[in-house]
Structure formats: structure tokens, C-alpha cells
Amino acid sequence: MEEPVQEEEDMFEHTQTEQMSEETAIITKSMVIKGDLNTEGSAEIIGTVEGNLDVKGKLVVTGIIKGNSKAEEIFADGAQIEGEVTSNGAVKVGKDTVIKGNVTASSAVLAGAVKGDIDVNGPVVVDSSAIIMGNIKSKFLQINNGAVIEGMCSQCYADVKPIDFFGEEKTASKSKK
């Protein structure tokens, strides 16, 4: 049985450059892209993108995205994202990040604010600085002291099913008058 993910001391420990592939599209702080952005490599968004992103590599966001984001891995720190966030791998949301949209991934570490549902078929760590307004579906869930969650938490992807221990739900018998 797998162990839950432990809290990461510094999820942005390595420089973002080391995490990127050789081909990286960089949107600098003064740039505003109006339209969709697609790349076979990685992307670093420091400026603003008003459109959807489809990144085959890693996506690092410290700027603003108004649109859906899809990447192999997503790292957001100090970012403002309005739209769906989807990854086949890990999503890491830093302390000063605000996401207004659903998050889908295979693992997640959340230290910022998310207004939307979180669907992770793997481990989720909700750090002490996190504010979540939405439901969380995961395989493993670790909630650190101080985290605020307004929504339901379900470990629906867990290997163990609670119904196996309690049997089928029984319907309430009708009362006789």
C-alpha cells in the first residue's frame, strides 16, 4: 500500500530553468498574448495569456492566464489563473496563486487558493496556507493544519472501498400508522 505524500518544504526548490526542456517558450512580464498558445516544448508564463494553453512539456506560471491550461506538469507560484487546469502529471500550486477553475491531475500539492473542483487520481497535499472552495476527489489526501476547505472530500480512487466493510446501504423501512 502506498504511503501518503509528505509535505514538501519548498516545492520550487530547483530553479525553473532546470525543470524545463531545452525548448521553452517564455512570455515575459511585459507581454500580453491574445489567443491560444500551443508548444511541443515547455512554457514559462511571466506575463499575460488571454487564451488557452496546450503545452506538451512543463508549464511554469508566475503571471496571468485567462483560459484553460493543459500541460504534462504545471507549476504555479504567484499566478492568477481563470480557467481549467489539466495535467497528466503533477500540479503544484504555490502560496500566492489563485485559480478560478477545476484542477485535474495525477498528483497535486496545493498551497494557494482554488475555487473549483479538484480531481486527482493519486495523492493530494493541501498545505496549511491553502484555501479550497470546491470538492476534492483523490486516491490519497493529506490536509495540513491551517488549510481551509469548503466542500466535500472523497477518496474515491483509493484501493479500499468503505462499502466493503459495511455492506450495502439499507433503505429505511416505512413507518406504519
C-alpha positions, -999 to +999 in steps of 0.1 A: +000+000+000+014+034-010+021+060+017+005+095+015+027+122+001+045+142+028+045+180+028+072+195+006+094+220+023+100+240-008+081+229-039+100+254-061+134+243-047+150+237-081+153+266-105+126+267-131+152+266-158+165+232-146+129+218-148+123+229-184+131+211-215+156+225-240+128+242-260+109+267-238+085+294-248+088+324-224+062+350-222+079+379-204+063+402-178+055+430-203+040+406-229+003+401-234-007+372-257-043+373-270-051+339-285-043+303-279-007+292-272+005+257-283+040+243-279+057+210-283+082+220-256+078+237-222+064+272-214+070+298-188+043+325-184+055+356-165+033+379-185-004+375-195-021+350-218-057+356-228-064+322-244-060+285-239-026+269-234-016+234-247+019+226-236+035+192-242+062+197-216+062+216-183+042+248-177+055+273-151+032+302-144+040+333-123+018+356-144-018+357-155-038+331-176-074+338-187-082+305-204-077+267-199-042+253-193-031+218-203+005+205-197+024+174-187+033+192-154+021+225-141+039+247-115+021+279-105+036+304-080+022+338-075+000+332-105-036+343-114-054+316-134-090+318-146-098+285-164-094+248-162-060+234-151-053+199-165-022+178-163-013+142-169+013+146-142+018+168-112+001+202-104+018+223-078+001+255-067+022+279-047+011+300-017+003+333-036-015+316-065-053+320-072-070+295-095-107+300-105-114+267-123-113+230-119-080+212-114-074+177-129-041+158-124-024+126-113-009+143-082-013+177-066+003+199-039-019+229-031-007+258-011-026+286-028-063+293-034-085+272-057-122+279-065-132+248-083-133+211-080-101+191-077-100+156-094-067+138-088-063+101-094-034+100-069-021+119-039-032+154-029-015+175-003-034+205+009-009+227+026-015+249+057-018+281+036-043+266+011-079+278+006-101+255-014-137+263-024-148+231-041-149+193-039-118+172-038-116+137-053-084+118-048-067+085-041-048+098-010-055+131+008-033+149+033-047+181+049-023+201+069-033+222+099-045+256+089-059+247+055-094+258+047-117+237+027-153+245+018-165+214+000-166+176+001-136+154+002-137+119-013-110+093-016-130+076-044-098+064-061-085+046-030-077+009-032-100+003-002-138+009-006-157+016+027-188-001+014-168-034+016-166-031+054-202-020+060-222-039+033-249-025+012-268+005+023-302-004+037-332+017+029-352+030+058-383+010+064-416+028+061-432+036+093-467+022+100-495+045+110 
